Amino acid sequence: MKSVVRSLLLFLLSVNTAFVFAGGKQEQPKAQPEKPFVLRLSHAGPASDINDDYVGATALKAYIEEKSAGRVKVEIYPGSQLGNYQENMEQMNNNVLESAHTSIAAVTPFLPEFSVIDLQYLVPNDAVIEKLMVGPFFQQMGKAIQEKLPNVVLASVCDGGRWRSFFTTRKLIRTADDLKGVKIRTINSPIQIEFVKFLGGAPAPVAWGELYTALATGVVEGTKNATPDIISNKFHEHIKYGTLDRHTFLYGFYFVSDRWLKSLPQNLQTVVMDGFKQAAQKQTAFNRNQEAKADEEFKKAGGTIYEPTPKERATFMGARQAMMDWYVAKYGDRWLKSYLEAVEKAKQEAGYKE
């Protein structure tokens, strides 16, 4: 065995010596290109340029890939291909998914008290929302989420689909009385189910991916969304009336796996987190610009957009205190107090007057 090894060594040396005497130069091994880090982003919306989820996702991809000089590659998975919101949170916590864009419905299965941001008629306008989204409340929420799901980092907050209002297939809703008995789709959230019940409607939790068929078949007769969602998902093929009571603002959230993020060099971590902020800004601006266009498209398709009069709007407002009371009885007042304080502070910063 030793003689074989010795013979092989001598052979290699002789080849090298011959190479040197021949005046050759040793060829240096070529540097292999660095394998890019891959960030997969899951979101629920369709792959459409008029869908806000997809607009935010493509903005994230463009920013990160450019600023990282291609060292981070972003792969977009629309239409809940990688699972629903709850599954995405579990996947990120287990470090098998890098990131996801969600609504608060991703958080409430783990921390139901954060349905507080879905309480109705608490926030008056976009200017106040803008202050809230970058304020301390959502920083506190991010810390609470990471205590429950240690590997899930809240990266940014955005306008996730404008203000929820009532959209119906069969009749126009002018007052709360008009909702009596109407089958309204909600997410599987007690706070939304109880709200519809309080107004006399018949809540029907239906998954987002099943809503088009539910509207088409009459399983539900309405939904609580905004016009851009109605148009981008073609719900206006069945929905004919929109009543803009604007009872709740639909926040959107970008989450990222902490372990994946920390596997990147520090400079790329900064690029990625800046990318999430850029995506949130792009999605927020898109939704605000898209709403007026969506309203017009809805009307062109034969739909009716209705703004309740102050007297009509007042018929819905009894739900405000009733739902706060319901929330406190179920979850306590800690996060309600925190959110109301944040709303008041945001009102002052936005210069809002009652």
C-alpha positions as CSV (number, residue, x, y, z in Angstrom):
1,M,0.0,0.0,0.0
2,K,2.8,2.4,0.9
3,S,4.5,1.8,-2.4
4,V,1.3,2.6,-4.3
5,V,1.0,5.9,-2.4
6,R,4.6,6.7,-2.9
7,S,4.3,6.0,-6.6
8,L,1.3,8.3,-7.0
9,L,3.1,11.1,-5.1
10,L,6.1,10.7,-7.3
11,F,4.0,10.8,-10.4
12,L,2.3,14.0,-9.3
13,L,5.6,15.6,-8.5
14,S,7.0,14.6,-11.9
15,V,4.1,16.1,-13.7
16,N,4.4,19.4,-11.8
17,T,8.1,19.5,-12.4
18,A,7.7,18.8,-16.0
19,F,5.1,21.6,-16.2
20,V,7.5,24.1,-14.5
21,F,10.5,23.1,-16.7
22,A,8.3,23.5,-19.7
23,G,7.9,27.1,-18.8
24,G,4.2,26.6,-17.9
25,K,2.3,28.5,-15.3
26,Q,0.0,26.8,-12.8
27,E,-3.6,27.6,-13.7
28,Q,-5.4,29.2,-10.7
29,P,-8.8,27.7,-10.0
30,K,-11.6,29.9,-11.2
31,A,-13.6,31.6,-8.4
32,Q,-17.1,30.2,-8.2
33,P,-19.9,32.7,-8.2
34,E,-21.5,33.1,-4.8
35,K,-24.8,31.2,-4.5
36,P,-27.5,33.8,-3.9
37,F,-29.6,33.8,-0.7
38,V,-33.2,33.0,-1.6
39,L,-36.2,34.8,0.0
40,R,-39.6,33.2,-0.8
41,L,-42.5,35.5,-0.2
42,S,-46.0,34.0,0.2
43,H,-49.1,36.1,-0.2
44,A,-52.8,35.5,-0.8
45,G,-53.6,37.8,-3.7
46,P,-53.5,36.8,-7.4
47,A,-50.5,37.5,-9.6
48,S,-52.1,40.6,-11.1
49,D,-50.8,44.2,-11.6
50,I,-54.0,45.5,-10.1
51,N,-53.7,43.4,-6.9
52,D,-52.0,45.2,-4.0
53,D,-50.4,42.1,-2.5
54,Y,-48.7,41.4,-5.8
55,V,-47.7,45.1,-6.3
56,G,-46.0,45.1,-2.9
57,A,-44.3,41.8,-3.6
58,T,-42.9,42.9,-7.0
59,A,-41.7,46.1,-5.3
60,L,-39.9,44.0,-2.7
61,K,-38.3,41.8,-5.3
62,A,-37.1,44.8,-7.4
63,Y,-35.6,46.7,-4.4
64,I,-33.8,43.7,-2.8
65,E,-32.4,42.2,-5.9
66,E,-31.1,45.6,-7.1
67,K,-29.7,46.8,-3.8
68,S,-28.1,43.4,-3.0
69,A,-26.6,43.3,-6.5
70,G,-28.3,39.9,-7.0
71,R,-26.9,38.4,-3.8
72,V,-30.5,38.0,-2.6
73,K,-33.0,36.5,-4.9
74,V,-36.8,37.0,-4.2
75,E,-39.3,34.4,-5.3
76,I,-43.0,35.4,-5.2
77,Y,-45.7,32.8,-4.5
78,P,-49.1,34.4,-4.9
79,G,-52.5,32.9,-4.4
80,S,-51.7,31.2,-1.1
81,Q,-49.7,28.6,-3.0
82,L,-47.5,27.9,0.1
83,G,-50.5,27.8,2.5
84,N,-52.9,30.0,4.3
85,Y,-51.9,32.8,6.7
86,Q,-51.8,30.6,9.8
87,E,-49.7,28.0,8.0
88,N,-47.3,30.7,6.7
89,M,-46.7,31.9,10.3
90,E,-46.0,28.3,11.4
91,Q,-43.7,27.8,8.4
92,M,-41.7,31.0,9.2
93,N,-41.5,30.0,12.9
94,N,-40.1,26.7,11.9
95,N,-37.7,28.4,9.5
96,V,-39.1,26.5,6.4
97,L,-40.4,29.7,4.8
98,E,-38.6,33.0,4.6
99,S,-41.4,35.6,4.5
100,A,-45.1,36.3,4.1
101,H,-47.4,39.2,3.5
102,T,-50.6,38.8,5.6
103,S,-53.5,40.5,7.3
104,I,-54.1,40.4,11.0
105,A,-55.9,37.0,10.4
106,A,-52.4,35.5,10.5
107,V,-51.8,36.7,14.0
108,T,-55.1,36.1,15.8
109,P,-55.0,32.3,15.8
110,F,-51.9,32.7,18.1
111,L,-52.7,36.0,19.8
112,P,-56.5,36.7,19.5
113,E,-56.3,39.8,21.5
114,F,-54.7,41.6,18.5
115,S,-58.1,41.5,16.8
116,V,-58.3,44.8,18.7
117,I,-57.2,46.5,15.5
118,D,-60.3,45.2,13.8
119,L,-62.7,46.9,16.3
120,Q,-65.1,49.0,14.3
121,Y,-65.4,52.8,13.8
122,L,-62.3,53.7,16.0
123,V,-60.1,55.3,13.4
124,P,-61.4,58.3,11.4
125,N,-59.3,58.6,8.3
126,D,-56.1,57.9,6.3
127,A,-54.1,60.6,7.9
128,V,-54.5,59.0,11.3
129,I,-53.8,55.6,9.9
130,E,-50.6,56.8,8.4
131,K,-49.3,57.9,11.9
132,L,-50.5,54.6,13.5
133,M,-48.7,52.4,11.0
134,V,-45.3,53.8,12.0
135,G,-46.1,54.3,15.7
136,P,-45.3,52.5,18.9
137,F,-48.4,50.3,19.0
138,F,-47.2,48.0,16.1
139,Q,-43.7,47.9,17.5
140,Q,-45.3,46.5,20.8
141,M,-47.3,44.1,18.7
142,G,-44.2,42.9,16.9
143,K,-42.5,42.2,20.3
144,A,-45.6,40.3,21.5
145,I,-45.7,38.2,18.3
146,Q,-42.0,37.3,18.7
147,E,-42.6,36.2,22.3
148,K,-45.2,33.8,21.0
149,L,-43.5,32.8,17.7
150,P,-39.8,33.4,18.4
151,N,-38.7,33.1,14.8
152,V,-41.3,35.5,13.3
153,V,-40.3,39.2,12.9
154,L,-42.7,41.9,12.0
155,A,-40.8,43.7,9.3
156,S,-43.3,46.4,8.2
157,V,-46.9,47.5,8.3
158,C,-48.9,48.8,5.3
159,D,-52.3,49.6,3.9
160,G,-53.4,46.0,3.2
161,G,-56.6,46.8,1.2
162,R,-58.2,50.1,2.3
163,W,-61.3,50.4,4.5
164,R,-63.7,47.5,5.0
165,S,-67.2,48.3,3.9
166,F,-70.3,46.3,3.1
167,F,-70.6,45.0,-0.5
168,T,-73.7,43.0,-1.4
169,T,-75.2,41.0,-4.3
170,R,-78.9,41.5,-3.9
171,K,-79.8,44.8,-2.2
172,L,-78.3,48.1,-1.3
173,I,-77.5,48.6,2.4
174,R,-78.4,52.1,3.6
175,T,-78.8,51.6,7.3
176,A,-78.0,48.9,9.8
177,D,-81.6,47.6,9.5
178,D,-81.0,46.7,5.9
179,L,-78.4,44.1,7.0
180,K,-80.9,42.1,8.9
181,G,-80.7,38.4,7.8
182,V,-78.2,39.2,5.0
183,K,-75.5,36.5,4.8
184,I,-72.2,38.4,5.1
185,R,-68.9,36.7,4.5
186,T,-66.3,37.3,7.3
187,I,-62.9,35.9,8.0
188,N,-62.9,33.3,10.8
189,S,-62.5,35.9,13.5
190,P,-64.9,36.2,16.5
191,I,-64.7,40.0,16.4
192,Q,-65.9,40.2,12.9
193,I,-68.5,37.5,13.4
194,E,-69.9,39.3,16.4
195,F,-70.0,42.6,14.6
196,V,-72.1,41.3,11.8
197,K,-74.4,39.6,14.4
198,F,-74.8,42.8,16.3
199,L,-76.0,44.6,13.2
200,G,-78.5,41.9,12.5
201,G,-76.6,40.2,9.7
202,A,-75.9,36.5,9.3
203,P,-72.1,36.0,9.5
204,A,-70.6,33.3,7.3
205,P,-66.9,32.6,7.7
206,V,-65.6,31.7,4.2
207,A,-61.9,31.3,3.2
208,W,-60.7,34.0,0.8
209,G,-60.0,31.5,-2.0
210,E,-63.6,30.2,-1.8
211,L,-65.3,33.6,-1.7
212,Y,-65.8,34.0,-5.5
213,T,-67.7,30.7,-5.7
214,A,-69.6,31.5,-2.5
215,L,-70.9,34.8,-4.0
216,A,-71.7,33.1,-7.3
217,T,-73.8,30.4,-5.6
218,G,-75.5,32.5,-3.0
219,V,-73.7,30.8,-0.1
220,V,-73.0,34.4,0.9
221,E,-74.9,37.6,-0.2
222,G,-72.1,40.0,0.7
223,T,-68.7,40.6,2.1
224,K,-66.7,43.2,4.1
225,N,-64.0,44.5,1.8
226,A,-62.9,47.5,-0.2
227,T,-63.5,48.2,-3.9
228,P,-59.9,47.4,-5.1
229,D,-60.3,43.9,-3.6
230,I,-63.7,43.5,-5.3
231,I,-62.4,44.5,-8.7
232,S,-59.0,42.7,-8.6
233,N,-60.7,39.4,-7.6
234,K,-63.6,39.8,-10.0
235,F,-66.1,39.8,-7.2
236,H,-68.0,42.5,-9.1
237,E,-69.2,39.9,-11.5
238,H,-71.7,39.0,-8.7
239,I,-71.6,42.0,-6.3
240,K,-73.7,44.9,-7.3
241,Y,-73.8,47.3,-4.3
242,G,-71.2,48.9,-2.2
243,T,-72.0,50.9,1.0
244,L,-69.0,52.8,2.2
245,D,-69.4,52.8,6.0
246,R,-65.6,52.2,6.4
247,H,-66.0,50.4,9.6
248,T,-62.5,48.9,9.8
249,F,-59.1,49.6,8.2
250,L,-57.4,46.6,6.7
251,Y,-53.8,46.7,7.8
252,G,-51.2,44.5,6.0
253,F,-48.1,43.0,7.5
254,Y,-44.8,41.8,6.1
255,F,-43.1,39.1,8.2
256,V,-39.7,37.5,7.9
257,S,-38.0,34.5,9.5
258,D,-35.5,35.7,12.1
259,R,-33.1,32.8,11.6
260,W,-33.1,33.3,7.8
261,L,-32.5,37.0,8.2
262,K,-29.6,36.5,10.6
263,S,-28.0,34.0,8.2
264,L,-27.3,37.0,5.9
265,P,-24.3,39.3,6.2
266,Q,-25.2,42.4,8.1
267,N,-25.3,44.7,5.1
268,L,-27.8,42.3,3.3
269,Q,-29.9,42.2,6.5
270,T,-30.3,46.0,6.2
271,V,-31.1,45.7,2.5
272,V,-33.8,43.1,3.2
273,M,-35.4,45.1,6.0
274,D,-35.3,48.3,4.0
275,G,-36.9,46.3,1.2
276,F,-39.9,45.4,3.4
277,K,-40.4,49.1,4.3
278,Q,-40.2,50.0,0.6
279,A,-42.8,47.3,-0.3
280,A,-45.1,48.6,2.5
281,Q,-44.8,52.2,1.1
282,K,-45.4,51.1,-2.4
283,Q,-48.4,48.9,-1.5
284,T,-50.0,51.7,0.6
285,A,-49.6,54.3,-2.2
286,F,-51.0,51.8,-4.7
287,N,-54.1,51.1,-2.7
288,R,-54.8,54.8,-2.2
289,N,-54.5,55.5,-5.9
290,Q,-56.3,52.4,-6.9
291,E,-59.4,53.0,-4.8
292,A,-60.9,55.8,-6.9
293,K,-60.1,53.8,-10.1
294,A,-61.8,50.7,-8.7
295,D,-64.9,52.7,-7.6
296,E,-65.2,53.9,-11.2
297,E,-64.7,50.5,-12.7
298,F,-67.3,49.1,-10.3
299,K,-69.8,51.7,-11.4
300,K,-69.0,51.1,-15.1
301,A,-69.7,47.4,-14.6
302,G,-73.2,48.3,-13.4
303,G,-72.5,48.5,-9.7
304,T,-73.7,51.1,-7.2
305,I,-71.4,52.9,-4.8
306,Y,-73.3,54.5,-1.9
307,E,-72.1,57.0,0.8
308,P,-74.5,56.8,3.8
309,T,-75.8,60.1,5.1
310,P,-74.8,61.2,8.6
311,K,-78.2,60.0,9.9
312,E,-77.8,56.7,8.1
313,R,-74.3,56.3,9.3
314,A,-75.4,56.8,12.9
315,T,-77.4,53.6,12.7
316,F,-74.2,51.6,12.5
317,M,-72.4,53.5,15.3
318,G,-74.0,51.6,18.1
319,A,-71.7,48.8,17.2
320,R,-68.7,50.8,18.3
321,Q,-69.2,50.7,22.1
322,A,-70.9,47.3,21.9
323,M,-67.9,45.7,20.2
324,M,-65.4,47.3,22.6
325,D,-67.5,45.9,25.5
326,W,-67.5,42.5,23.9
327,Y,-63.8,42.6,23.3
328,V,-63.0,43.6,26.9
329,A,-65.2,40.8,28.3
330,K,-63.3,38.3,26.1
331,Y,-59.7,39.5,26.1
332,G,-59.3,42.1,28.8
333,D,-58.6,45.8,28.3
334,R,-54.8,45.9,28.0
335,W,-54.5,46.0,24.3
336,L,-57.7,48.0,23.8
337,K,-56.3,50.7,26.1
338,S,-53.0,50.6,24.2
339,Y,-54.7,50.9,20.8
340,L,-57.0,53.7,21.9
341,E,-54.1,55.6,23.3
342,A,-52.2,55.1,20.0
343,V,-55.3,56.3,18.0
344,E,-55.6,59.5,20.1
345,K,-51.9,60.2,19.8
346,A,-52.1,59.6,16.0
347,K,-55.1,62.0,15.8
348,Q,-53.1,64.7,17.5
349,E,-50.1,64.2,15.2
350,A,-52.3,64.2,12.1
351,G,-54.1,67.4,13.3
352,Y,-57.5,65.6,13.3
353,K,-60.4,67.5,14.9
354,E,-63.6,65.7,15.9
